Amino acid sequence: MNQLHEIHYFRRFYRSYLARYKWAVFLKTVILDLRLFFISSKNFIIWQVIRVRNAMIWHSRNFARRRLEQSRYYLTQRQNAMIWHSRNFARRRLEQSRYYLTQRQNAMIWHSRNFFFWLGGAVANYLYLTCLRLLGCKISIYSMIGFSEYFGASDISRRELVPSRELPLKMPNVYPEEFKNFFYSGTWPLRVPAICAFEVSKAQVMGKSDLLFLEDQCLHHELYQFDQDFLFEEMHDIVSIFAANQTLVRFKGQQVGSIPSGISLVGSTTSNYVHWLTETLPKLALIDGIDAYQDLPYIIDAGLHPNILESLHHLNSNGRNVIQLGRGEMLAVDKLVAISPVAYVPFDFKPGIKPNELVINPSSALYSPDGLQQVRQSMVAVLGETEGALKRRLFLRRTGKSRPMNNSIEIEAMVREHGFEIIEPETLSFAEQVRLFSSAELIVSQGGAALGNIIFAPASCHVIVLTTWSPYTIHYYFANLAALLGQRCTLIMCEPVQSDLGQHRAHMGVNVSIPTLIKAIQQ
């Protein structure tokens, strides 16, 4: 905790003081470039290590078989040679001499070409492992296997919570007109996979990770696109993934113990409010009422926001024990109950990937409408406003320094004239946010975690999202969420604003066009 506090202290120090100076921004850029170079170098070395290791394993497994096949081959050759030798001794001797000479020449050529490559791989392997030992690091290598493949190869207990289905997804309205060509129109056939709870024996779960670990296998869901998705675990140097070889290298964290059974609710994005509402809380809502699992504790990530823990409390109807795991901490579970994804949106895209290499469409933001409806009904029934409550117009103000609104004073003055309440959701408790949004008829906000509260808004609500165009942004994130909840969504593409804080390529500040926003409000 002290280390984490120090990191947060330096971040606050940088944002409040050092970010004012150009040399500090330049120094930050240099440090980030060096870190990316280190990650790329490390992954290249690990790939070479795995290549040499796989080759050695293959040769060790196939040595006896190859020797037997060679023995049979040479025995047959000798028999035929003896028969033929008696007839063609002189010619045969000449041909044999030429044959063996050619074989030796080919062998010498092959070894001369591959010797240095083999030697370089062996040296790289030795140096890499030596460096890890000197740094006190340990690694584990796993073969990657998807949930469906694991279900087919193993006799495990599995329970279907929600069947798969295909839904017509209504596309959002887009302003200004010139941006409509960048979006799909009409409806999109969204295929939602089945949601299953399954039991895994002798498994390990890791804090801040969606991956499950067995003895020599790493289980993952099939929604990942490893050629373009950049996992949270990769970004934070928890694992390295080599999709071409279906291999994962895990940098061992602290083993915190073992338990006989539990339900895994850990995930790479659980600390983000909107990701918790869409990707984790629906799992809890779907599994909490199953009698077979009522005595099992929940395994969650440590350090979650009080509002997130409050939402967990409201859905934990049986008062189960809650076990918390820090990032990278490993917990062994004799009988682990895991749940397949109820939603998936890529955490990020691989560094250096070009826009024309990305595949982004409405299916890139996938949610389970059954899970969302279950969360909405459970929360609004307990915490929401009663029927007939005042229909509110809400404008969500961002208080953080990231993604600033350049003309926020003018926008707030305008929305007040149109009957909006200006609120700061992060200052409210979870119950207050549910109560507030359950009575909303119109919501205007920049894209952000607080906008995830539209889950609690009625189906008649109109959601207006203020954002900027970027080929790296999944603009269907809130549009799909609103459509699956029966709400109307409008996207307003604003003028991008670059901040001195160094924004993520998909998260820029905005300069909102007042006439365009008024038009969307009056729509």
N, C-alpha and C positions, 0 to 999 in steps of 0.2 A: 504493500500500500504506500510505503514511503517513496519507493521508486516511481510509482504511478503519480503520486502527488507532486514529485519533483518535475516530472514530464509536463504535467498540467501547469505548474508554476512557470516553467520556461515558455510554454505556449502562450500563456497570458502575458508574460513579460515581452515576448516578441510582438504579439498583436497590439499591445497598448503602447509600446515604446519603439522597438527596433524597426517595425514595419514602416515607420516614417522615413527611414533613410534608404537611399538607393543602394548603398553598399551592403546593407543587411539583406535586402531582397536579392541582390546578386549572389551573396554568400549562401542564401537559402537555396537558390537555383543550382549552384555548384554542388552543394551537399546532396540534393535530390538526384542530380545527374550521376554523381559518384555512387550513390546507393543503387540506382538502376543498373549501372555498369557492374557493380558487385553481384547483384542478383543474376544478371545475364551470364556472367563468368561462372558463377557457382552452378547454375543450371546446365551449362555446357560441360563442365567437369563431371557433374553427376551423370549426365547422359553417357559420357565416355565410360564412366565406371560401370554403369548398368550394361552397356554393350559388351564390354569385356567379360563381365560377370556372367551374362546370359550365354556367351559363347563357351566359356569354361564349363558351365553347367551342362550345356548340350553335349559337349565332347565327353564329359565324364559319364553322362547317362547312356550314350550311344557307343562307348568304346568297345564293350564286349560284343555287341551285336555286329558292329563293323568288322571286328577281328574274325568273328565266326563266318560272316559272309565272304570275307577275303580268303579265309582258309578253304571254304567250299569252292570258291572260284578258282583258286590256284590248283586245287586237287583235280578238278575237272580239266583244267588246262594241261596239267601234266599227263593225265591219262590220254587225252587227245594227242598230245605231243609225242608220247611214246609210240602210239599207233602210226602216226604220220611220220615220225622220225625214221622208222625202219624203211620207209619208202622214199623219203626226200631228205635224207640226212644233211647233205651238203647245202642244199638250198635253204633248209630250215635253219641251220646254224648261222647262215649269213643274214637271214631275216631277223632272227632273234637278236643278233648283235646290233643291227640297225634299230630295232624296237626299243631295247633297253637304253641305248645311247640317247634316243629321242626322249624317253621318259625322264632320264636323269637331267637332260637339258631343261625340260619343262619344269621339273621340280626346282632346279636351281633358279630359274627365272622367277617362279612364283614366290619362293622364299626371299629373293632379293627385293621384290616389289612390296611384300607385306611385312617384312621383318621390322622395319622402322615404325610402321603403324602399330603393330602389336606391342613393340617396345614402348612407344609413346603412351599408349593406353595404359600399360602396366605401370609406368612411371607416374602418370597422372593419377591413377588409382591410389598408388602408394602415398604420393604427396598429399592428396586430398584427405585420405584417412588419417595421415600423420598430423595434418593441420587441425582436423576435428578433435583428435585425441589431445593435442596440446591446448586447445581451447576448452577442453572438458565437455565436448559435445558427443552425443550418440545419435545414430540414425537407425531407422527401421525401414525396410523395403517391402512393399506390398504389391500384389497384383490387383488391379481394379476390376470390379464386377458390378454390374447394374442390378437393381432390385429384381427385375423380371427374370434375368438369367439365374439369380440366386434362388428365386422361388421355384424355377423349373428343375434345378439341380439338387435341391434340398427338400426334405420332408418336414416342413415347418407349419406351425399353427398360424392361420391367417384368417382375418375377419374383415369383410368388406363393409365399410362404413357408409360410403356413397358410391353408387354405380357410375360408370363413365357415360357421357352423353355429349351431344353436339348442340350448341345453342347459336341462334342468329344474334349477333352482337351489333347494336346500332352504333354507327360511327358519329363522332362529335361534329358540331358546327365549328367552323374555323374562320377567324378574322385576322388580318385583312384578306381580301379576296385572292390576292396573288399567292398566298401560301396554301390554298386549297389543293393545288396540284401535288403537294408533297405528302398528302394524306389519302387514305382510302375513303371512299364515300359509300353511302347506302348501308348495307349490313355485311358483316364478316362471319363466316362459319367458324365459330370457336369450338374446338374439341377439348373438352375437359376430361382428363383421365380419372379413373376410379381412385377413390381414397381408401386405403387399407391399413389396418393395424395388424402387425405381425410380430411374432416372438422370435428372438434370436438368442441362442444359448452361448454362454462364455464370450460375451461381447465387451467391447470397451467403447465408452463415449468420451468425447473430448470437448472441453469448454469452448464456446464460440466456434463450433464447427457442425456442419450438417452431415459429416462423414461418420460411418460406423466402422470399427476395426475388429477383425477377427484375428486368428493366429497369424495367418500370412495373406489375408485378403482385406481389401477396403471396399465396403459397400457404399454405393452412391445411387441417387435417382437418375433416371434417363432424360430428365429435362435439361441437364447441362449440355452446352455446346462447347466442348473443350477447345475447338479450333479458334473461337473468338471470345469466350467468356473468361474473365479473370477473377478467380475465386478470392474471397476474403482471406482464406487460409494461405493462398499464394502471396497475396499482397503483404501480409504480415509475417512472412517467412516461417509459417508453421509447417507447411508442406511444399514440395515441388512435384509437379505433375508432368509426366511424359506420355501424352495421349497416344502417340504413335505406337509405343510399346505397351500400352495399358499398364503402366507402372507408376506408383506413387512412392515418394520418399518422404517419410515423416521424421521431423526433428523432435526427438523425444522430450516431452515435458515432464512435469512432476506427477508421479503416481500417488494419488491421494487416498487410495484404499479400495475396498470392494463392498458390494451389497448383494443380497440374495436376489432382489428383483426391483424393478422400477420402470417408470414411463419416461422416455426421453422427450424433453421439450427444449433442448439446447439447439442453438442455431447460430449461423454466422452474423445475422443481422437483428438479433432479438433486442439489442439495446436501442434500436431506432423505433420510435413510437409507431409510425405507420407500418413498418415491416412487422412489428409485433402484432398489430391489429389484424393484418391480412394474412400473415404466414404462420403465426404460432397460436394466437388466441382461438382461431377456428378449430385447430386440432384439439385444444382443451375443451371447447364447447361440444365437439362431436364425441369425445371419448369419456367425458366425465360421467355420463349416465349409464355406462355399460357395467353391469353387475360383476362380470368376471374380473374386472380390473379395479374394483372399488378400494381394495386394501393396499394397492401399490402406491408408493410415493412418487412425486413428480421430481424430475431432475431438470433444473433450470440453470441459466447462466448467472454468475454473480455480478453484483454492481448494477443491477437494473434500476431505472428511475422509479421513484415512489409511485407515480401514476400507473406504471406498468405492473408493479406489485399489487396495487389496489385492484386493477382489473383481474389479476389472477385470483385474488381473494374472493371477488364476487362470483367467479365461476367455479371455484373449488368448493362445491356444495357439501362434500363429505369431510372437509377439514383434513385432507391428507397431509402427511409430512412433505416438506419441500427441501430438497438437497441442492445446494448451490455449488457450481463449478467455475473456477476462474479460467481465464483464457489460456488454452494449452494444457490445462490439467486433465489427467486421465483418471477415469473411474471404471473399474471392472464390475460388470453386472452379470450374475449367473443366468438370470432370465430377464432379458431386456425387451420391453414392448416399445416398438418404434412405429411411427406413423408416416406413410408416404406423403409427399408434398400436397398441401391444400392451395398453394400459390407458388409461383416462381417468376421472379424478374431478375435478370442478371445483375450481380453486384457491381460489376464494371466490365470494361472491355480491355483486352490485352494491350499493354503499352506498345505504341508504334503501329497498331493496326490502322489501315486506311479506310475511309468511309465506303469506298466501293467494294471493300472486302467484307463489310458487315451485312447481315441479313436481319433487318428490323421490319416487323409487320405487326398487326394487332395481336397475333399470338405470342409476341414477345413479352406481353404483360398478362400472365395467366392467373386467374383466381377461381376458387370454387364458390359458386353462388350459394350452394347449400350451407357451406361453412359460414359465409358472411351473414346469411339470413339467420342462422342459429345464434351467432353473436349478437346481432341486432335485436332479435326477439328477447333474448335472455337479459340483456342490459337495459333496453328501453322499458321492459315490463317492470323492472325494479327501480331504475333511476330516472327514467324519462319523464317528460311533462305529461300531464293528463290530457285527454282529448278536449278540444276546444280552446287550448292555450293559445296565447298570442303568437301569430306567425311572424317570425323575426327575419330581418335582413342583416346578415353578418358580414363584416369586412375584417379579415384576419391580418393583423399587423405583425410583421417580422421584427423582432427586437435584436437579433444577432447581426454581426457585421458582414457575414457572408450573404451573397445575393441581394445587395441593397436595391431599394427602389429609389431611383434618382429624383423623381418628382413626387415623393410621398406626401408632402404637405398639401399640394394642389389636389391630389387624388383623394386624400382623406376629407378635405373640405367639400369636394364634389359629392362623395358618397353620403356624407352627412345630410346634404340637401335632398338626397333621394331616400332618406329614411333608414340608413344603415347604422347599426351599432358597431363601433370599432373595438375589437377585443384582442387581447393577447393570450392565446390559449395556454401557453407555457406557464402562466401565472395562476391557472385554475387547477383544481383537483380533477381527478378522473371523473368523479360523480358529477361535478359542476359542468364539465365539458359534455358529458352525455345528455344532461338535462338541457343545456343550451342548444345543442345541435339537433336534438329531437324535435324542437319547435321551429326549425329554420325553414323558410320558403325560398330564400335566395342567398347564396354564399359566393363571395368574391375573395380570391386569395391567390398569392403566388404558390407555385408548386412547392410543397414541403411537408414535413412530418405531420404538422397540425391539421392539414387538409384531410388526413386519414379519418378524421371524425365524421366525414360524410357518411360513414357506415351507419351512424345513428340518426341521420336525417331522414325524413319521410320520402317516399317514392315520388312525391310531387315536387320535390326540391329542384331548383335550377342551380347548377354549379358552374361558375366562371373561373377559369384557371388562367392566370397571367404568367406567361413564360416567354422564352426566346427560342428561335429556331437554331438547332444544332444537329448535324448528322449523327452525333453520338448520343443524343437524348432519345429515350423511349417515351415519346409524347403520349402514347396510349395508356400510360400508367394510371392516371386518375380518370381518364376518359372511359377506359374499360371498367374501372371500379364503379363509377357512377352508372354506367349502362347496365351492369349486372344487378344493381340495386334498384333499377327502374327509374333512375333520375335522368334529367336532361343535362348535357355537358356542352360547354362552349370553351374553345381554346382561343386566346388572344395572343398572337405573336407580337411581342413588343420589341422595341429597339434595344439591342444588347448594351450593357454597361460594364466595362472592365474595371475591376477593383484593384487597389494596390496590394490586397492580401494574396493575390495570385489564385484566381478561381480555377476550379475543375473545368475541363473542356466542355462539360455538359451543364454546368451550373453557373450561369452568368447573372449579373444584376440586370434590372429592367428599367426602361424609361417608357411609361405607359401613355398611350394616346388617349386623351380624355374623350374626344368624340367617338372613338371606336368603343370604349368602355360603356359610354352612355347608350350607344346603339345596342350593345349586347344586353344591357340591363333592361331596356325597353322592349326587347325581342318577344 
